[in-house]
Amino acid sequence: MTPLSSSDEVFRFYRDRRGVDTDGDTDAIALFAYALVEQDRIDWCDHYRINHDGLAPTSDQTAEWYRGKPESYFIDRERTAENWYAQFARWYLREEMDDEKQAAINAAIGNVGRFWPNFWSGNLVGITSNLIFAVLVVLLVAVITTDFSLIDWAKRLFHQ
């Protein structure tokens, strides 16, 4: 990267890195990053005025201020702009994202309010069928172990 020396070059640098949005305008993150650099430049100009009896820096001094910034400075401002933009988008779209999360949960397990009654009714059927099966197994074991004969039982029932 060639050293940047003016606000226009910084703007073109970010516009070229980020491109334009669907409307043909400069990408928002590029604008945010450019604004961060310009804020730093304005702060530097104010600091310069304070230390030089109210005199503004010359255009050559401002160009030197830009050229003195390494490429990492501009990339760092771009990252800061990305983070700010992402946080802003999350804050701005929080209700919509919460609605989408709830819709995803409802699609996966159904309405949470109806989940527990359905859960217990389904498990109640399973528990009941398991209990009935266990009772039948116990009866079968009891019949087998007591040497039960159906014919003898029927004779005793009818011959009394």
C-alpha positions, 0 to 999 in steps of 0.5 A: 500500500502506498502511503495515504496523504489526504482525506480523499485518498483515505476515502478512496482506499476504503471505498476500493477495499469495501466496494459499493452497496446495492444502491451504488453508494459506498459501503457503510463500513467504509464510511464508518472507517473513514469517519473514524480516521477523520475524527482522529485527524480532527482531534490531531488538528485540535491538539496542534492548535492548542500547542501552536498558539491557535495556528492550524496545521498546514496542508503539508503537515496534514499530509505528513500526518496521514503518511505517518500512519502505517497500513495497520492503522487504517486496517484497525479502523476498518475492523473497529468500524466492522465491530461497531456496525455488527453491534449496531445491526444486532441491537437494531435487529434484536427483536427480529432475531428473537422472533426468528429464534422463537420460530426456529424453536417452535419448528423444532419442538413445537410450541413450548407451552404445548410441549410439556402436556404432550410430553407427559401424555406421551410418557404416561401411555408408555409407562402404563403399557410397561406396567401392564406388560410387567404385570403380565410377565409376573402372572405368567411366571406365577402360573409357570412356577405354581404348576397350574393346570387349566384342565384341573382348574376347570374340573374343580370349578364345574364339579363343585 
